[in-house]
Amino acid sequence: MAGKFLDFKTNVFLAPMAGITDYPLRKLVNEKGVVNLYSEMVAVNAINRKNPKTYRIADVSKENYPVIVQLVGNDPLLFADAAKLVADLGAYSIDINMGCPVKKIVGNNSGSALMKDLALASKIITETVKSTNLKVSVKFRKGWDNNSVNAVEFAKMCEDSGASFIAIHGRTRAQGYSGEADWNIIREVKESVNIPVIGNGDINSVYDAQKMIEETNVDGVMVGRGALGNPWFLGQIHNYINLKEEPRAISPIELKDALLQQLNDMVYFYGKEMAVSISRKYVCWYSKNLRDAKKFRETYTKIYDYDLAVKAIEDYFEKQEETVSL
Ligand SMILES: Cc1cc2nc3c(=O)[nH]c(=O)nc-3n(C[C@H](O)[C@H](O)[C@H](O)COP(=O)(O)O)c2cc1C
């Protein structure tokens, strides 16, 4: 079957991105193609304290497609409790964040800091697996820095601890999100375990996705930044790598409609004021290949009113050329 990856609908995954892969984005990307979706990361201590904002992020019960909910933290027992809570809130499967490079997270001995403590990382995975019937996966990096590249050892630990699959981002913590992702380490990880492996990093075209599969033999691919401003991208990857269908050009009118739909769903989810504020970054991403983008962004940044925001988006996208390559 095309794109077979365990019982997921495809082998193509939208990467978890804090502040981005929220309900409005997941809904849109799901409508535009065949793709598996992650949530934003959910802090285990906050969800266990029943923090309302965190609960809202974790609640995927109203979504009629599977969502992998990602947990972050460092206490195995809090992970176990959090896994039960997110299962009740509709998670299709549970992912453990062992790759986040952000200071606030690693300072808490969470995210990629766990790559330096395999015993604790293993305990977190085993306790989470014990607490739920859902699949538990782990997302991690090449290593902490170039002097401590341990992705292969880490991958084996994940498998031995009961992870159903893993996702590896080919950068070290020290690299953050810059420099090149190392696809060799992705191949080495794939060769070292029997559970399915997802490769992540530097996929910016459908051809990159195909190349990663050929070069590393991974079972699935994951894309983050390449999907920003292009909700069709993941579906196009699915269609290309599994069905050999070339991606089509997206028209400015389609971009406008997608952006307005996202804005509307943001209004429902966050309220009008916050929706307009969040939409600013999307306006930049959606207009990145269009004419007069700089001027439009400058104007849009000064808009606070929802109706004016809609009008500005309509005016800008409707006066563009027929088609555009993303
Ligand atoms: C704004 C932003 C937020 C992110 N948040 C998370 C997160 O919450 N959890 C996680 O595991 N990775 C997170 N990541 C990392 C991505 O999932 C992905 O590994 C990374 O962007 C590399 O893939 P790419 O080259 O396709 O963007 C984030 C990345 C970005 C750019």
The ligand as a Gaussian input file, in Angstrom:
#p B3LYP/6-31G(d) Opt

LIG

0 1
 C        9.172000      27.409000      15.182000
 C        9.556000      25.978000      15.423000
 C        8.996000      25.309000      16.493000
 C        9.363000      23.977000      16.748000
 N        8.775000      23.304000      17.788000
 C        9.055000      22.002000      17.990000
 C        8.376000      21.250000      18.991000
 O        7.511000      21.749000      19.714000
 N        8.720000      19.931000      19.133000
 C        9.675000      19.333000      18.353000
 O        9.955000      18.140000      18.530000
 N       10.315000      20.021000      17.394000
 C       10.014000      21.318000      17.185000
 N       10.622000      21.989000      16.156000
 C       11.550000      21.268000      15.256000
 C       10.829000      20.704000      14.030000
 O        9.895000      19.721000      14.426000
 C       11.824000      20.097000      13.034000
 O       12.529000      19.072000      13.677000
 C       12.819000      21.132000      12.510000
 O       12.169000      22.318000      12.112000
 C       13.646000      20.570000      11.335000
 O       12.838000      20.236000      10.252000
 P       12.703000      21.184000       8.950000
 O       14.104000      21.375000       8.402000
 O       11.801000      20.434000       8.031000
 O       12.116000      22.479000       9.427000
 C       10.299000      23.321000      15.909000
 C       10.837000      24.009000      14.825000
 C       10.486000      25.318000      14.570000
 C       11.099000      26.023000      13.378000

